[in-house]
């Protein structure tokens, strides 16, 4: 009886204890499993999923006639705040890192819209200002591993006519990596740039204006140029300009001698071939070709940056990196579609050599 009594009183306690241990173990295992199931796996959206598709024709944002550009002496160009320039830099770097949602949100912080459209060679991604009339840059990046390592720029579109159209044509026809154009007249503001150099294009000889995208560093144009150039270190930049003198003047952003295999020398040779009746000069002597120092772009801040200037704003470069070509063209050349096509052909041959 005593034995039977012991079984009846002790066994339930033992069973209860064992059951509790078992349940605890099972609950613990279940808890781990449940916890893992409850945590959402981080998903990375594709470019097409994260970046809105462009509505209408996004190239309308790259037409002189459709841009509300600040006019000369209007004071309408708005110098972007440092936080906005930082946001655009972050947007681009996020894009290069395939963090497309962040690229969109950062562009919004800078008051820019971003969209994509398909092309025969990779998606094209457009950045353009949300607010019209402030004179800010706009740009396109070709998101393809097979893009031509070329960046085309038009910093003076509303002063040097046809350069914006020309930049877009070169980008499109050569499947270039990127194109950047300005959004206002270079003489829009009367305030001066802090960067070195003078010009008389706005009237009397004076420092460059703060609205001149080739001669200021605190602009969207410049930070976009720098960020793209740092992300794609194989890219050659073409900076398009217009001049009153006949023909062409080329430079690599310096007045140093170069060699026949440099990009600027190759382009000089190809332009001679395409335009036998035009005057083509170069600021960089090579072989038997002598230099003609005319509008050599030594104060151009895009060129200074690529040529590793100690300060793109205030110091001319002492060497050339062979990543920059400054092109000056007469109006008779850049206003002609046939002539612009010849320039595209010359660039294509130069890039293939």
ABEGO torsion letter per residue (X at the ends): XAAAAAAAAAAAAAAAAAAAAAAAAAAAAAAAAAAAAABBBBBBBBAAAABBBBBEBAAAAABAAABBBBBBGAGABBBBBAAAAAAAAAAAAAAAAGBAAAAAAAAAAAGBBBBBBBBABEBBBBBBBABBGAGBBBBBBBBBAABBBBBBBBAAAAABBGAAAAAAAAAAAAGBABBBBBABBAAABABBBABBEBBAAAEBBBBBBAABAAABABBAAAAAAAAAAAABAABBBBBBBBBABBEBBBBAGBABBBBAABAAAAAAAAAAAABAABBBBBABBBEABBBBBBGAGAABAAAAAAAGBABAAABBBABBAGABBBBBBBAAAAABAAAAAAAAAAAAAAAAX
